[in-house]
Each structure stands twice: as C-alpha cells, then as structure tokens.
Amino acid sequence: MELQETVRVTGWGYEGRTVADLVEFARAIDAALVVDIRLNATSRKRDFSKTRLSENLQEDGIKYLHLPELGNPKDNREAFASPGSAANLIAHARFAHEVLDSDTGQSALRLVAGAAERGPVILLCYERDEACCHRAPVIEAVERLVQASLLTR
C-alpha cells in the first residue's frame, strides 16, 4: 500500500547494544530523532540514562526526546515478555486503555506522528525483541495517526 511507505517510525531496543550501535542504526535509516518511550529514562547501562544518552546523541547530530507519557507502567511489563499468552493480551489491552488512549498518550502520539511525517524517527526502549516490548503497539498507534492524517488531506 502506497500510504504505508510514508510512515517512518521504527523501534530499537538497547538490550545488549551500545550507543554507537544506535547512532549507526540512526545513520543507516537517516533518522535525526530518537524518542525514548521508557517511563523512567534511567538505566544500569549508564550510557542509556537520559542525560548521558541525550548528550551522546547530540554529539552525533541526533536529537533526543523523552516521552514518558508513552511508557509502560512497571507492573504491566512482565506480561509483554510472553507474546500470545492470555497475560500478554491483557497487558496490551491495559496499555492501550491506560496509556495510548489517554489524553496525554494521544498528545504524545500526535507529536511522534508529526515528527515521523518530517523524517524517520526511532522509538527507543530496553527490550531488544520488539514483540516483547510496548514499542510495537506505540508504533502501530503512530502509524494509524499518520495514515488518518494522510487520508484527510
């Protein structure tokens, strides 16, 4: 579908990776913006804590934006690690209802969708496997917003 090609948002999990890997990926897809969708932008891997990550990306000409409004509540994360399970489906539904459908979630999604219309955007979280992370439903929600915007033009 031709409209789908205009959606330029992709996920990237830093589990087992470095900031240099993220920069390389950003350059490969020509992304100038990394949107951190962790609820709390802290990490045991110091380079992936908010301030340090922002500074490192900025040195490479990549903007950083933390949107905790799109973060998955801590007590909802475990079930995301079991794709297809009943608990996973419940966790996805809860995330959609409490986060994505909230006013603040919708505002954050619109911000990401607007950025994606201008160029490739990377959504950052911890889990390397997107199927086990809340990035997947966020990406789907952004894609729906961009597609709706394109259809109403």
C-alpha positions as CSV (number, residue, x, y, z in Angstrom):
1,M,0.0,0.0,0.0
2,E,1.5,3.3,-1.0
3,L,0.4,5.3,2.0
4,Q,2.2,2.8,4.3
5,E,5.5,3.9,2.8
6,T,5.2,7.4,4.2
7,V,5.2,6.1,7.8
8,R,8.8,6.4,9.0
9,V,8.9,5.2,12.6
10,T,10.8,2.2,13.8
11,G,11.7,0.7,17.2
12,W,15.1,0.0,18.6
13,G,15.9,-1.8,21.9
14,Y,19.2,-1.3,23.6
15,E,19.4,-4.6,25.3
16,G,22.9,-6.0,24.5
17,R,23.8,-2.9,22.4
18,T,25.7,0.3,22.7
19,V,25.1,4.0,21.9
20,A,27.4,3.6,19.0
21,D,25.1,0.8,17.6
22,L,22.2,3.2,18.0
23,V,24.0,6.0,16.2
24,E,25.0,3.6,13.4
25,F,21.3,2.5,13.1
26,A,20.1,6.1,13.0
27,R,22.5,7.0,10.3
28,A,21.6,3.9,8.3
29,I,17.9,4.9,8.2
30,D,18.7,8.7,8.1
31,A,16.9,9.3,11.4
32,A,17.6,12.6,13.2
33,L,15.3,12.0,16.2
34,V,15.3,9.3,18.9
35,V,12.2,9.2,21.0
36,D,12.7,7.5,24.3
37,I,9.4,5.9,25.4
38,R,10.6,4.4,28.7
39,L,8.5,5.6,31.7
40,N,11.8,6.3,33.5
41,A,14.8,7.1,31.4
42,T,17.3,5.6,33.7
43,S,19.4,2.5,33.1
44,R,22.0,0.3,34.7
45,K,23.9,0.9,31.4
46,R,25.0,4.5,32.2
47,D,25.2,5.5,28.5
48,F,21.4,4.8,28.2
49,S,20.4,7.1,31.1
50,K,18.5,10.2,29.9
51,T,21.1,13.0,30.2
52,R,24.1,11.0,29.1
53,L,22.2,9.4,26.1
54,S,20.9,12.8,25.1
55,E,24.4,14.3,25.2
56,N,26.0,11.4,23.3
57,L,23.3,11.5,20.5
58,Q,23.6,15.3,20.3
59,E,27.3,14.9,19.6
60,D,26.4,12.9,16.6
61,G,23.7,15.4,15.4
62,I,20.8,13.3,16.6
63,K,18.0,14.9,18.7
64,Y,16.7,13.1,21.8
65,L,13.2,13.4,23.2
66,H,12.0,11.6,26.3
67,L,8.2,10.9,26.2
68,P,7.4,9.2,29.5
69,E,3.7,9.6,28.5
70,L,4.2,6.6,26.3
71,G,5.9,4.5,28.9
72,N,4.5,1.1,30.1
73,P,3.6,1.0,33.8
74,K,6.1,-1.1,35.7
75,D,3.6,-3.6,36.9
76,N,2.4,-4.1,33.3
77,R,5.7,-5.0,31.8
78,E,6.3,-8.7,32.7
79,A,3.4,-10.0,30.6
80,F,4.8,-8.3,27.5
81,A,7.6,-10.8,27.5
82,S,5.2,-13.7,26.7
83,P,3.7,-12.8,23.3
84,G,0.4,-14.5,22.5
85,S,-0.3,-15.5,26.1
86,A,-3.5,-14.6,27.8
87,A,-1.5,-12.4,30.2
88,N,0.2,-10.7,27.2
89,L,-3.2,-9.9,25.7
90,I,-4.4,-8.4,29.0
91,A,-1.2,-6.3,29.3
92,H,-1.6,-5.0,25.8
93,A,-5.2,-4.1,26.4
94,R,-4.4,-2.3,29.6
95,F,-1.5,-0.4,28.0
96,A,-3.8,0.7,25.1
97,H,-6.5,1.8,27.6
98,E,-4.4,3.5,30.3
99,V,-1.6,4.9,28.1
100,L,-2.3,5.1,24.4
101,D,-6.0,6.1,24.7
102,S,-5.3,8.7,27.5
103,D,-5.3,12.4,26.6
104,T,-1.5,12.6,27.4
105,G,-0.9,9.5,25.4
106,Q,-2.8,10.8,22.4
107,S,-0.9,14.1,22.6
108,A,2.4,12.2,22.7
109,L,1.4,10.0,19.8
110,R,0.5,13.1,17.7
111,L,3.9,14.6,18.5
112,V,5.6,11.4,17.3
113,A,3.4,11.2,14.2
114,G,4.2,14.8,13.3
115,A,7.9,14.1,13.6
116,A,7.5,10.9,11.5
117,E,5.9,12.9,8.7
118,R,9.1,15.1,8.6
119,G,11.6,12.2,8.7
120,P,12.5,8.8,10.1
121,V,12.0,8.5,13.9
122,I,13.4,5.8,16.2
123,L,11.4,4.8,19.3
124,L,13.8,3.6,22.0
125,C,13.2,1.2,24.9
126,Y,15.2,-1.5,26.5
127,E,13.9,-4.8,25.1
128,R,15.7,-5.9,22.0
129,D,12.8,-8.0,20.8
130,E,10.1,-5.6,19.8
131,A,7.5,-8.4,20.2
132,C,8.3,-8.4,23.9
133,C,8.1,-4.6,24.2
134,H,5.5,-1.9,24.3
135,R,7.2,-0.2,21.3
136,A,5.1,-2.4,18.9
137,P,1.7,-1.0,20.0
138,V,3.1,2.5,20.1
139,I,4.4,2.2,16.5
140,E,1.0,0.8,15.4
141,A,-0.8,3.7,17.0
142,V,1.6,6.2,15.4
143,E,1.1,4.5,12.0
144,R,-2.7,4.8,12.4
145,L,-2.4,8.5,13.1
146,V,-0.2,9.2,10.2
147,Q,-2.4,7.2,7.8
148,A,-5.5,9.0,9.1
149,S,-3.8,12.3,8.6
150,L,-2.8,11.4,5.0
151,L,-6.3,10.2,4.2
152,T,-7.8,13.5,5.4
153,R,-5.6,15.7,3.3
